[in-house]
Amino acid sequence: MSGAEGHAGVPDAALAQAAFISAGTGIYLTDRAGWITAANPRAAALLDRPVTTLLGADAHDLLHRGADGDLIPRSTCEITGVLETGRHTCGERTTFLRGDGGLLPVAWSAAPIRRGEHVLGAVVVFSDITEHVNVRRRQADQLTALEDFTARLTLAGEITSVLTQTLEVDEALQRLGRLLVPRLADWAVVDLHADHNEVDRVVVVPPPGETPNSPVSVPSIGLPVVSLLARVLNRGETVVLGPDEMAGEEKTGLAADQRELFAGRSATSLIATPLRTPRQVLGALTVARTDPGRPFDATDVTLVTDIGRRAGLAVDNARLFGQQRDVAETMQRHLLAPLPKVDHLQMAARYLPAPVGSQVGGDWYDAFLLPDGVTALVIGDVVGHDLKAAAEMAQLRSMLRALAWDRRESPSLVIGRLDQALSAVTDVSMATMILARIEGPEGGPWSLHWSASGHPPPLLVTPDGRARFLEQTQDPLLGLRLGPETPRHDSVESLPGGSTLVLYTDGLVEDPASDLGAGLAHLRQQAAAVAHHPLEVFCDEILRRRSFETTDDIALLAVRLPARDRGA
């Protein structure tokens, strides 16, 4: 038997005492009542308490704390519970109160000290897991930072998307506000420079559930030069106000309307940043939070400043588009000439711009009287629906009028001469067209003499509600440079009294989600159904009853003959 063991094989008391004193983990023993009866030096060092102050103290009252530093109720304390249950237990983390008032995160194990069936006390072994907790905390902070960065990146991407989805300024800014609240802020306001030295408050997005106020006009004259709005609009500064500055808002130079707005919504932290372009400041974006414990930080300031820059560029682009649209609308009014007044013919026309791009395009209609007294009708489509297409259409329209007036000849010959001149004296690349003549004396009978070049066929609707397409011939579109030897063809069709002739561009029948045949069939059916309507109403109904939303512009020209031949 070794000298380190007694007669019963139990470790020598001196050896046990040495192990207790030199252990690298904290150890303390309690009696049955939970009073500390022994503690090793490592326990004293970890707890920042001399062993003498530990001995005789109630371990629970002295040490056992929750993560918030409050005393754990004795009834729920797992360590103290060992004395009641008599079972070994352990925990990955709890908190002990140190002598200096600090909290020590520990991993622990507690086991009962028994004599037979009786629990005499408990032994508690614990180790400092501060570094482990710090590592976990750093990992959690890194994960939170990554999630926050990802959320901000996602928000910035979504903002760019919504700002580029519409060219209407107010709609774009309303969408921006709805993205910012409540994801970044509790409410948001957008002010824009207006005419006459005023500022228009175009967006007020309140917290969810609250009804937004109507936009108002905020006079900028008289704003103190140090006021929040003046600093943003006039100096281009990004201004940040925290809880302290918001509490002393009189000293921050807030204008009266701003004080009322901020106070009414309990703002405790805000960022105001300019909506700017490289050339100018267009307005201001103000976002605010109402929770004093969650003020904006430097990262928020960077993000909001970037959002202001993006919004400023979007507003600038939308305004430039609006100016271009105004120019385009003016062009449209001048390019689509009024229809001539012909005693025996009713004529009506419509033009619908493409839903995207400029408000005019390459589609056009025209009608004019020729030297021989015949009424000429034109429907055409230059590739594109923007200002360039409109300018090319104007070239083509003017040339066609001149060629048709120059000499009396069939529509196919006029179109042939136009096609040969197209590449030489215009910028038009390709176009489709129908040139038609309504021939016959004023009292009838009448006929349609036309030539079609790559264009959808005319539609003839009779008073009894029958409708059919005139598809006798179809020549290649203009601009293919086929040479003067390529023949073009004419067609002739009798026009019954009271009938309606419909010329149109492909935007009326070409559904992007379907085939051209389905669009033509739908037009024929709807035209037959409204044949009895007055001509102006007829045209409106044709457009209203479209079965799809077109992505192209539409030109429509309708001509109605007298109800019966006057010579009959």
C-alpha positions as CSV (number, residue, x, y, z in Angstrom):
1,M,0.0,0.0,0.0
2,S,1.3,3.5,-1.0
3,G,2.2,6.0,1.8
4,A,-0.3,8.4,0.2
5,E,-3.3,6.3,1.2
6,G,-4.7,5.5,4.6
7,H,-5.7,2.1,5.8
8,A,-9.1,2.3,4.1
9,G,-7.8,3.6,0.8
10,V,-8.9,7.2,1.4
11,P,-6.6,10.0,0.2
12,D,-4.4,11.4,2.9
13,A,-5.9,14.6,4.4
14,A,-2.8,16.5,3.8
15,L,-2.8,15.6,0.1
16,A,-6.5,16.6,-0.2
17,Q,-5.8,19.9,1.4
18,A,-2.9,20.6,-0.9
19,A,-5.0,19.8,-4.0
20,F,-7.8,22.0,-2.6
21,I,-5.4,25.0,-2.1
22,S,-3.5,24.6,-5.5
23,A,-6.5,23.9,-7.7
24,G,-6.6,26.2,-10.8
25,T,-10.4,26.6,-10.5
26,G,-12.4,28.3,-7.7
27,I,-13.8,25.9,-5.1
28,Y,-15.9,26.7,-2.1
29,L,-17.8,24.4,0.4
30,T,-21.0,25.1,2.2
31,D,-22.8,23.5,5.1
32,R,-26.4,22.3,5.0
33,A,-27.7,25.8,5.4
34,G,-25.6,27.2,2.5
35,W,-23.1,29.0,4.6
36,I,-19.5,28.9,3.2
37,T,-17.3,26.7,5.3
38,A,-14.1,26.7,3.1
39,A,-12.8,28.5,0.0
40,N,-9.6,28.0,-1.9
41,P,-7.2,30.8,-2.9
42,R,-8.3,30.7,-6.5
43,A,-11.9,31.3,-5.5
44,A,-10.8,34.2,-3.4
45,A,-8.8,35.7,-6.3
46,L,-11.7,35.2,-8.8
47,L,-14.2,36.8,-6.5
48,D,-11.9,39.5,-5.4
49,R,-12.7,38.7,-1.7
50,P,-10.3,37.5,1.0
51,V,-11.0,34.0,2.2
52,T,-11.7,35.4,5.6
53,T,-14.7,37.4,4.3
54,L,-16.1,34.4,2.5
55,L,-16.1,32.1,5.5
56,G,-19.4,32.1,7.3
57,A,-21.2,34.1,4.6
58,D,-24.4,32.9,3.0
59,A,-23.1,31.8,-0.4
60,H,-26.4,32.6,-2.1
61,D,-26.9,36.1,-0.8
62,L,-23.2,37.0,-1.2
63,L,-22.5,35.6,-4.7
64,H,-25.5,34.4,-6.8
65,R,-26.6,37.0,-9.2
66,G,-28.5,37.2,-12.5
67,A,-27.0,38.6,-15.7
68,D,-28.4,42.0,-14.7
69,G,-26.7,42.0,-11.3
70,D,-29.9,41.4,-9.3
71,L,-30.0,38.7,-6.7
72,I,-31.5,35.4,-8.0
73,P,-34.5,34.3,-6.0
74,R,-33.4,31.5,-3.7
75,S,-36.2,29.2,-4.9
76,T,-35.0,29.3,-8.5
77,C,-31.2,29.1,-7.8
78,E,-29.9,25.9,-9.2
79,I,-26.7,26.0,-7.1
80,T,-28.5,26.4,-3.8
81,G,-31.0,23.8,-5.0
82,V,-28.4,21.1,-4.8
83,L,-28.7,21.2,-1.0
84,E,-32.5,20.4,-1.4
85,T,-32.3,17.8,-4.2
86,G,-29.1,16.1,-3.2
87,R,-28.3,15.7,-6.9
88,H,-25.2,16.8,-8.8
89,T,-25.8,19.7,-11.3
90,C,-23.8,22.0,-13.4
91,G,-24.3,25.1,-15.6
92,E,-22.5,26.6,-18.5
93,R,-23.1,30.2,-17.3
94,T,-24.2,32.1,-14.3
95,T,-23.0,35.2,-12.6
96,F,-21.2,35.7,-9.3
97,L,-20.9,39.1,-7.5
98,R,-17.3,40.1,-7.0
99,G,-16.0,42.1,-4.0
100,D,-15.4,45.2,-6.2
101,G,-19.1,45.2,-7.3
102,G,-18.3,43.7,-10.7
103,L,-20.0,40.7,-12.1
104,L,-18.1,37.5,-12.9
105,P,-19.5,35.2,-15.5
106,V,-18.7,31.6,-14.5
107,A,-19.2,28.0,-15.6
108,W,-20.0,25.9,-12.5
109,S,-20.5,22.4,-11.1
110,A,-22.1,21.7,-7.7
111,A,-22.3,18.3,-5.9
112,P,-23.8,17.4,-2.5
113,I,-21.5,16.4,0.4
114,R,-23.0,13.3,1.9
115,R,-22.7,11.1,4.9
116,G,-24.7,8.1,4.2
117,E,-28.2,9.3,3.2
118,H,-27.7,12.7,4.7
119,V,-26.7,15.8,2.8
120,L,-24.2,17.7,5.0
121,G,-23.4,20.5,2.5
122,A,-22.2,21.1,-1.0
123,V,-19.0,21.6,-2.9
124,V,-19.1,24.2,-5.7
125,V,-16.4,24.3,-8.4
126,F,-16.4,27.3,-10.8
127,S,-14.2,28.9,-13.5
128,D,-13.9,32.3,-15.0
129,I,-15.5,32.3,-18.5
130,T,-15.1,36.1,-19.1
131,E,-12.9,35.5,-22.2
132,H,-15.3,33.0,-23.5
133,V,-18.2,35.4,-23.0
134,N,-16.2,38.2,-24.6
135,V,-15.5,36.0,-27.6
136,R,-19.2,35.1,-27.9
137,R,-20.1,38.7,-27.4
138,R,-17.7,39.8,-30.2
139,Q,-19.1,37.1,-32.4
140,A,-22.6,38.2,-31.7
141,D,-21.6,41.8,-32.3
142,Q,-19.9,40.9,-35.6
143,L,-23.0,38.9,-36.6
144,T,-25.2,41.9,-35.7
145,A,-23.0,44.2,-37.6
146,L,-23.1,41.9,-40.6
147,E,-26.8,41.7,-40.5
148,D,-27.1,45.4,-40.1
149,F,-24.8,46.0,-43.0
150,T,-26.7,43.6,-45.1
151,A,-30.0,45.2,-44.2
152,R,-28.6,48.7,-45.0
153,L,-27.2,47.4,-48.3
154,T,-30.6,45.8,-49.1
155,L,-32.4,49.0,-48.2
156,A,-30.1,51.1,-50.4
157,G,-30.7,48.7,-53.3
158,E,-34.5,48.8,-52.8
159,I,-34.4,52.6,-52.7
160,T,-32.5,52.8,-56.0
161,S,-35.0,50.4,-57.5
162,V,-38.1,52.4,-56.4
163,L,-36.6,55.7,-57.4
164,T,-36.0,54.5,-60.9
165,Q,-39.3,52.7,-61.3
166,T,-41.2,56.0,-61.9
167,L,-40.5,59.4,-63.4
168,E,-43.2,61.1,-61.4
169,V,-41.5,63.1,-58.6
170,D,-44.2,62.9,-55.9
171,E,-44.8,59.2,-56.5
172,A,-41.1,58.4,-56.3
173,L,-40.6,60.3,-53.0
174,Q,-43.8,58.8,-51.5
175,R,-42.3,55.3,-52.2
176,L,-39.0,56.4,-50.7
177,G,-40.8,57.5,-47.5
178,R,-42.6,54.2,-47.2
179,L,-39.3,52.3,-47.5
180,L,-37.6,54.4,-44.8
181,V,-40.5,54.1,-42.3
182,P,-40.3,52.1,-40.1
183,R,-37.2,50.2,-41.3
184,L,-34.8,53.1,-40.7
185,A,-36.8,55.8,-39.0
186,D,-40.1,56.3,-37.2
187,W,-41.2,59.1,-39.5
188,A,-39.9,61.0,-42.5
189,V,-40.4,64.3,-44.3
190,V,-39.3,65.5,-47.7
191,D,-39.2,69.2,-48.6
192,L,-38.5,70.5,-52.1
193,H,-37.5,73.9,-53.4
194,A,-40.5,75.6,-55.1
195,D,-41.1,78.8,-57.0
196,H,-41.4,82.2,-55.3
197,N,-38.8,81.4,-52.6
198,E,-41.0,78.7,-51.0
199,V,-40.5,75.2,-49.9
200,D,-43.1,72.5,-50.6
201,R,-43.4,69.8,-48.1
202,V,-44.3,67.0,-50.6
203,V,-44.0,64.0,-48.3
204,V,-44.9,63.4,-44.7
205,V,-44.7,59.7,-43.8
206,P,-45.9,59.1,-40.2
207,P,-45.4,56.0,-38.0
208,P,-47.5,53.0,-39.1
209,G,-51.1,53.3,-38.2
210,E,-51.1,57.1,-38.2
211,T,-52.8,59.1,-41.0
212,P,-50.3,61.3,-42.9
213,N,-50.9,65.0,-43.2
214,S,-51.5,66.6,-46.5
215,P,-48.5,68.2,-48.1
216,V,-48.1,71.9,-47.3
217,S,-46.2,74.8,-48.6
218,V,-43.6,76.1,-46.2
219,P,-42.4,79.7,-46.8
220,S,-38.6,79.8,-46.9
221,I,-38.4,83.6,-46.6
222,G,-37.6,84.6,-43.1
223,L,-36.1,81.3,-42.0
224,P,-33.2,82.0,-39.7
225,V,-29.9,81.4,-41.5
226,V,-29.0,78.9,-38.7
227,S,-32.3,77.0,-38.9
228,L,-32.2,73.4,-39.7
229,L,-34.0,73.6,-43.0
230,A,-32.0,76.7,-44.1
231,R,-28.7,74.9,-43.3
232,V,-29.7,71.9,-45.4
233,L,-31.3,73.8,-48.3
234,N,-29.0,76.8,-48.5
235,R,-25.7,75.4,-47.4
236,G,-26.1,71.8,-48.4
237,E,-25.2,70.5,-45.0
238,T,-26.2,67.2,-43.4
239,V,-27.5,68.1,-39.9
240,V,-27.7,65.6,-37.1
241,L,-29.6,66.3,-33.8
242,G,-29.4,63.9,-30.9
243,P,-31.6,63.7,-27.8
244,D,-29.8,66.6,-26.1
245,E,-30.1,68.9,-29.0
246,M,-33.7,68.0,-29.6
247,A,-34.5,68.7,-25.9
248,G,-33.0,72.2,-26.3
249,E,-34.5,72.8,-29.8
250,E,-34.8,76.6,-29.2
251,K,-31.0,76.7,-29.3
252,T,-30.8,74.7,-32.5
253,G,-32.5,77.3,-34.5
254,L,-35.5,75.2,-35.5
255,A,-38.1,77.2,-37.4
256,A,-41.6,77.4,-35.9
257,D,-43.1,74.8,-38.3
258,Q,-40.3,72.4,-37.6
259,R,-40.6,72.7,-33.8
260,E,-44.3,72.0,-34.1
261,L,-43.7,69.0,-36.4
262,F,-40.9,67.5,-34.3
263,A,-42.7,68.1,-30.9
264,G,-46.0,66.7,-32.3
265,R,-44.2,63.5,-33.2
266,S,-42.0,63.2,-30.1
267,A,-38.8,63.2,-32.1
268,T,-35.7,62.5,-30.0
269,S,-33.1,62.1,-32.8
270,L,-33.1,63.2,-36.4
271,I,-31.0,63.5,-39.6
272,A,-31.7,66.2,-42.2
273,T,-29.8,65.8,-45.5
274,P,-29.9,67.6,-48.8
275,L,-31.4,66.1,-52.0
276,R,-28.6,67.2,-54.2
277,T,-27.1,66.8,-57.6
278,P,-23.6,67.9,-58.7
279,R,-25.2,71.3,-59.7
280,Q,-27.6,72.2,-57.0
281,V,-29.6,71.3,-53.9
282,L,-33.2,70.4,-54.8
283,G,-34.7,69.7,-51.4
284,A,-34.2,68.1,-48.0
285,L,-34.9,64.6,-46.5
286,T,-35.6,64.6,-42.8
287,V,-35.8,61.3,-40.9
288,A,-36.5,61.0,-37.1
289,R,-36.6,58.4,-34.3
290,T,-38.7,58.7,-31.2
291,D,-36.9,56.2,-29.0
292,P,-34.3,58.0,-26.8
293,G,-32.4,54.7,-26.4
294,R,-32.0,54.3,-30.2
295,P,-30.5,57.6,-31.5
296,F,-29.0,57.7,-35.0
297,D,-25.3,56.8,-35.2
298,A,-22.5,57.7,-37.6
299,T,-23.4,54.7,-39.9
300,D,-27.0,56.0,-40.1
301,V,-25.8,59.4,-41.1
302,T,-23.7,57.9,-43.9
303,L,-26.6,55.9,-45.1
304,V,-29.1,58.8,-45.0
305,T,-26.7,61.1,-46.7
306,D,-26.3,58.6,-49.5
307,I,-30.0,58.2,-49.8
308,G,-30.4,61.9,-50.1
309,R,-27.9,61.9,-53.0
310,R,-29.7,59.1,-54.8
311,A,-33.1,60.8,-54.3
312,G,-31.7,64.1,-55.5
313,L,-30.5,62.5,-58.7
314,A,-33.8,60.8,-59.2
315,V,-35.7,64.0,-58.7
316,D,-33.4,65.8,-61.1
317,N,-33.9,63.0,-63.7
318,A,-37.7,63.2,-63.3
319,R,-37.7,66.9,-63.8
320,L,-35.5,66.6,-66.9
321,F,-38.0,64.0,-68.2
322,G,-40.8,66.4,-67.4
323,Q,-39.2,69.1,-69.4
324,Q,-38.6,66.7,-72.3
325,R,-42.2,65.6,-72.1
326,D,-43.4,69.2,-72.3
327,V,-41.2,69.6,-75.4
328,A,-42.6,66.4,-76.8
329,E,-46.2,67.4,-76.2
330,T,-45.6,70.6,-78.1
331,M,-44.1,68.7,-81.0
332,Q,-47.1,66.4,-81.0
333,R,-49.5,69.3,-81.2
334,H,-47.6,70.7,-84.2
335,L,-46.8,67.4,-86.0
336,L,-50.3,65.9,-85.9
337,A,-52.0,68.4,-88.1
338,P,-55.8,69.0,-87.8
339,L,-57.9,67.0,-90.2
340,P,-59.3,68.7,-93.3
341,K,-63.0,69.5,-93.6
342,V,-64.6,67.6,-96.4
343,D,-68.3,68.1,-97.0
344,H,-69.3,64.5,-97.6
345,L,-66.8,62.8,-95.2
346,Q,-66.7,62.6,-91.5
347,M,-63.2,62.1,-90.1
348,A,-61.8,61.6,-86.6
349,A,-58.4,60.7,-85.3
350,R,-56.7,59.7,-82.0
351,Y,-53.2,59.5,-80.8
352,L,-52.1,57.8,-77.6
353,P,-48.4,58.1,-76.6
354,A,-46.4,55.2,-75.4
355,P,-46.7,54.6,-71.6
356,V,-42.9,54.9,-71.2
357,G,-40.4,57.3,-72.8
358,S,-41.5,60.6,-74.4
359,Q,-45.1,61.5,-75.0
360,V,-44.7,61.4,-78.8
361,G,-43.2,58.8,-81.1
362,G,-43.0,57.5,-84.6
363,D,-46.7,56.7,-85.1
364,W,-48.7,59.3,-87.1
365,Y,-51.9,59.9,-89.1
366,D,-52.5,62.5,-91.8
367,A,-55.3,63.5,-94.1
368,F,-55.2,66.2,-96.8
369,L,-56.8,67.3,-100.1
370,L,-54.9,66.7,-103.3
371,P,-55.1,69.0,-106.4
372,D,-57.6,66.8,-108.1
373,G,-60.0,67.1,-105.1
374,V,-59.4,63.6,-103.8
375,T,-58.9,63.1,-100.1
376,A,-55.6,61.4,-99.2
377,L,-55.3,59.4,-96.0
378,V,-52.1,58.3,-94.4
379,I,-51.2,56.1,-91.5
380,G,-47.6,55.3,-90.7
381,D,-45.1,54.1,-88.1
382,V,-41.4,55.0,-87.8
383,V,-39.4,52.7,-85.7
384,G,-39.1,54.0,-82.1
385,H,-41.2,56.0,-79.7
386,D,-39.0,58.9,-78.6
387,L,-38.1,62.4,-79.7
388,K,-35.8,61.0,-82.4
389,A,-38.6,58.9,-83.9
390,A,-40.9,61.9,-83.8
391,A,-38.4,64.0,-85.7
392,E,-38.0,61.3,-88.3
393,M,-41.7,61.0,-88.6
394,A,-42.0,64.7,-89.3
395,Q,-39.4,64.4,-92.1
396,L,-41.3,61.5,-93.6
397,R,-44.7,63.2,-93.3
398,S,-43.5,66.3,-95.0
399,M,-41.9,64.5,-97.8
400,L,-44.9,62.3,-98.4
401,R,-47.2,65.3,-98.6
402,A,-44.9,67.0,-101.1
403,L,-44.6,63.9,-103.3
404,A,-48.3,63.2,-103.3
405,W,-49.0,66.8,-104.3
406,D,-46.4,66.9,-106.9
407,R,-48.1,64.8,-109.5
408,R,-51.3,62.8,-109.9
409,E,-50.3,59.1,-109.6
410,S,-51.2,56.0,-107.8
411,P,-50.4,55.5,-104.1
412,S,-47.9,52.8,-104.9
413,L,-45.8,55.1,-107.2
414,V,-45.8,57.8,-104.6
415,I,-44.6,55.4,-101.9
416,G,-42.0,54.0,-104.3
417,R,-40.5,57.5,-104.9
418,L,-40.6,58.1,-101.1
419,D,-38.7,54.9,-100.5
420,Q,-36.0,55.7,-102.9
421,A,-35.5,59.2,-101.3
422,L,-35.6,57.8,-97.8
423,S,-32.0,56.9,-97.3
424,A,-30.7,59.8,-99.3
425,V,-32.3,62.8,-97.7
426,T,-33.7,61.6,-94.3
427,D,-32.5,59.9,-91.1
428,V,-35.3,57.4,-91.2
429,S,-34.1,53.8,-91.0
430,M,-37.4,51.9,-91.5
431,A,-41.1,52.7,-91.5
432,T,-44.4,51.1,-92.3
433,M,-47.2,53.0,-94.1
434,I,-50.5,53.0,-95.9
435,L,-51.3,55.8,-98.4
436,A,-54.9,55.8,-99.6
437,R,-57.2,57.9,-101.8
438,I,-61.0,58.1,-101.3
439,E,-62.2,58.4,-104.9
440,G,-65.6,59.2,-106.3
441,P,-68.0,62.1,-106.6
442,E,-69.4,63.8,-103.6
443,G,-72.7,61.9,-104.0
444,G,-71.0,58.6,-104.6
445,P,-70.3,55.9,-105.5
446,W,-66.9,55.8,-103.7
447,S,-63.9,53.5,-103.7
448,L,-60.7,53.2,-101.7
449,H,-57.5,53.2,-103.7
450,W,-54.5,52.3,-101.5
451,S,-51.0,50.8,-101.2
452,A,-49.7,49.2,-98.0
453,S,-46.0,48.8,-97.1
454,G,-45.5,46.5,-94.1
455,H,-48.5,48.0,-92.3
456,P,-51.5,46.3,-90.7
457,P,-54.4,46.2,-93.1
458,P,-57.3,48.7,-93.2
459,L,-60.5,47.7,-91.5
460,L,-63.9,48.3,-93.2
461,V,-67.0,48.4,-91.0
462,T,-70.4,48.5,-92.6
463,P,-73.5,50.1,-90.9
464,D,-75.1,46.7,-90.3
465,G,-72.2,45.7,-88.0
466,R,-70.1,43.6,-90.3
467,A,-66.3,44.2,-90.3
468,R,-63.5,42.8,-92.4
469,F,-59.9,43.6,-93.1
470,L,-58.8,44.7,-96.6
471,E,-55.8,42.4,-97.2
472,Q,-55.6,42.3,-101.0
473,T,-51.9,43.2,-101.2
474,Q,-49.0,43.9,-98.9
475,D,-45.6,45.3,-100.0
476,P,-42.3,45.4,-98.0
477,L,-41.8,48.2,-95.5
478,L,-39.9,51.3,-96.3
479,G,-36.1,51.5,-95.8
480,L,-35.1,48.1,-97.0
481,R,-33.3,49.6,-100.1
482,L,-34.8,47.1,-102.5
483,G,-34.1,49.4,-105.5
484,P,-36.4,51.2,-108.0
485,E,-37.0,48.0,-110.0
486,T,-38.9,46.4,-107.0
487,P,-42.6,46.8,-107.9
488,R,-45.2,48.1,-105.4
489,H,-48.8,47.4,-105.8
490,D,-52.2,49.1,-105.5
491,S,-55.5,47.8,-104.4
492,V,-59.1,49.1,-105.0
493,E,-62.2,48.4,-102.9
494,S,-65.7,49.8,-103.2
495,L,-66.9,51.6,-100.1
496,P,-70.6,51.2,-99.2
497,G,-72.6,54.2,-98.1
498,G,-72.5,54.7,-94.3
499,S,-69.4,52.5,-94.0
500,T,-66.5,53.4,-91.7
501,L,-62.9,53.0,-92.8
502,V,-60.4,52.5,-89.9
503,L,-56.6,53.0,-90.3
504,Y,-54.4,52.3,-87.3
505,T,-50.9,51.4,-86.1
506,D,-49.7,48.2,-84.6
507,G,-49.9,49.4,-81.0
508,L,-53.7,48.9,-81.2
509,V,-53.5,45.2,-82.1
510,E,-50.0,43.9,-81.1
511,D,-50.3,42.4,-77.7
512,P,-46.8,41.5,-76.3
513,A,-48.3,38.5,-74.5
514,S,-50.2,37.1,-77.5
515,D,-50.0,36.9,-81.3
516,L,-51.0,39.6,-83.9
517,G,-53.9,37.4,-85.2
518,A,-55.6,37.6,-81.8
519,G,-55.2,41.3,-81.6
520,L,-56.6,41.8,-85.1
521,A,-59.6,39.5,-84.4
522,H,-60.4,41.5,-81.2
523,L,-60.3,44.8,-83.1
524,R,-62.6,43.5,-85.8
525,Q,-65.1,42.2,-83.2
526,Q,-65.1,45.4,-81.2
527,A,-65.4,47.7,-84.2
528,A,-68.4,45.7,-85.4
529,A,-70.0,46.0,-82.0
530,V,-69.7,49.9,-81.9
531,A,-70.4,50.5,-85.6
532,H,-73.7,52.3,-84.8
533,H,-72.0,54.9,-82.6
534,P,-71.2,58.5,-83.8
535,L,-67.7,58.6,-85.2
536,E,-66.0,60.3,-82.3
537,V,-67.6,57.9,-79.8
538,F,-66.7,55.0,-82.2
539,C,-63.0,56.0,-81.9
540,D,-63.1,56.4,-78.2
541,E,-64.7,53.0,-77.8
542,I,-62.2,51.3,-80.0
543,L,-59.4,52.5,-77.8
544,R,-61.3,51.9,-74.5
545,R,-62.1,48.3,-75.4
546,R,-58.5,47.2,-76.0
547,S,-57.8,43.8,-74.4
548,F,-54.3,44.6,-73.3
549,E,-52.0,47.4,-72.1
550,T,-49.8,48.4,-75.0
551,T,-46.1,49.3,-74.7
552,D,-46.2,51.2,-78.0
553,D,-47.9,54.4,-79.1
554,I,-51.1,54.3,-81.1
555,A,-52.4,56.3,-84.0
556,L,-56.0,55.9,-85.2
557,L,-57.7,57.5,-88.2
558,A,-61.4,56.8,-89.0
559,V,-63.4,58.0,-92.0
560,R,-67.2,57.6,-92.4
561,L,-69.0,58.0,-95.6
562,P,-72.6,59.3,-96.1
563,A,-75.4,56.9,-95.2
564,R,-76.4,56.4,-98.9
565,D,-75.2,57.4,-102.3
566,R,-76.6,60.8,-103.1
567,G,-76.8,59.9,-106.7
568,A,-78.9,56.7,-106.0
